[in-house]
Amino acid sequence: MKINVIGGEMSTREIDEYIDYGRKKYVGRQICGLDITIDGEFVDLKFYFKDADFQHAYRSADYLVNTMEKLNDAKQKEFADKQRHGVKESV
């Protein structure tokens, strides 16, 4: 795992506590990196994951939208009537 501490220094114990925090917060996701930015008494954490976030996309008339609300009523009905296919998970 790649750890970057920006804006100061931090003990290994403290870094390990932030990693544990991330593992508890993001159960089921593999953390591959962490940026810890020290800003006075505060820290900002940015976790990087091995798995990419997947956002569902809907295809409509050769363009993609990420939410059904962007489509007109006829297209929304068309999607509601479509046959769904399962997603295969890779191991």
C-alpha positions in Angstrom: 0.0 0.0 0.0 1.3 3.4 -0.9 1.1 6.0 1.9 1.8 9.7 1.3 2.0 12.1 4.3 1.8 15.7 3.1 2.4 18.8 5.1 4.2 17.2 8.1 5.3 14.0 9.8 3.3 11.3 11.4 4.1 8.2 13.5 3.7 4.7 12.0 1.2 4.0 14.8 -1.0 7.0 13.8 -0.8 6.0 10.1 -1.9 2.5 11.0 -4.9 3.9 12.8 -6.0 5.9 9.8 -5.6 2.7 7.6 -7.8 0.8 10.1 -10.3 3.6 10.0 -10.5 3.3 6.2 -10.9 -0.5 6.3 -13.8 -0.2 8.7 -15.4 2.6 6.7 -15.0 0.9 3.3 -15.7 -2.7 4.2 -15.4 -5.0 1.2 -13.1 -2.7 -0.8 -9.3 -3.1 -1.0 -7.4 0.0 -0.2 -4.2 0.3 -2.3 -3.2 3.8 -1.3 -3.7 6.7 1.2 -2.9 10.4 1.1 -2.8 12.0 4.5 -2.7 15.8 4.3 -1.9 17.5 7.6 -3.5 21.0 8.0 -2.6 22.3 11.4 -4.7 20.3 13.9 -6.7 18.6 11.1 -6.0 15.9 8.6 -7.6 15.2 5.3 -7.7 11.5 4.1 -8.0 10.4 0.5 -8.2 6.6 0.0 -7.4 4.9 -3.2 -9.0 1.5 -4.0 -7.9 -1.4 -6.1 -11.4 -1.8 -7.5 -12.9 1.0 -9.5 -16.2 2.5 -8.6 -18.8 1.4 -11.1 -21.5 3.8 -11.9 -24.5 2.4 -13.8 -24.9 4.0 -17.3 -28.1 3.8 -19.4 -27.7 3.8 -23.1 -30.4 5.7 -25.0 -30.3 6.5 -28.7 -26.5 6.2 -28.9 -25.7 8.4 -25.9 -25.1 7.6 -22.3 -26.9 9.1 -19.2 -26.1 8.3 -15.6 -29.7 8.9 -14.3 -33.1 8.0 -15.7 -34.4 11.5 -14.8 -32.6 12.9 -17.8 -34.7 10.9 -20.2 -38.2 11.8 -21.4 -41.3 9.7 -20.3 -41.2 7.5 -23.4 -37.6 6.5 -22.9 -38.2 5.9 -19.2 -41.0 3.5 -20.1 -38.9 1.8 -22.8 -36.2 1.1 -20.1 -38.8 -0.1 -17.6 -40.1 -2.6 -20.2 -36.7 -3.9 -21.2 -35.5 -7.4 -20.3 -32.6 -7.2 -17.8 -29.5 -9.3 -18.0 -27.4 -10.3 -15.0 -23.9 -9.0 -14.4 -21.1 -11.5 -14.2 -18.6 -10.8 -11.4 -14.9 -11.6 -12.1 -12.8 -13.3 -9.5 
